[in-house]
């Protein structure tokens, strides 16, 4: 087995496992039951997609996919912070109503 074959096997296995983690994250996003569960699932899925872009960039030997991964990481950070603030406001409102 040549190093190139080993790299191809590792990349394909990694891409498959990341695809599986994205599917499992989608199940958690769908089923919930709490908003916090959905936020964590969305963040995990985004991290997995970033990893997928990185592995695919190595496999396809195209550096442009790394730019997509960086942009997605920035958008993911902002969206998770916004959802966390929203969840915090909802928690404060429910505490005040009790």
Long-range contacts (C-beta under 8 A, 24 or more apart in sequence): 8-59, 11-55, 11-58, 11-59, 12-59, 14-51, 14-55, 15-52, 15-55, 15-56, 15-59, 18-48, 18-51, 18-52, 18-55, 19-52, 21-45, 21-48, 22-48, 22-49, 22-52, 35-83, 35-87, 35-90, 36-87, 39-80, 39-83, 39-84, 39-87, 42-79, 42-80, 42-83, 43-76, 43-80, 46-72, 46-73, 46-76, 46-79, 46-80, 47-76, 50-76
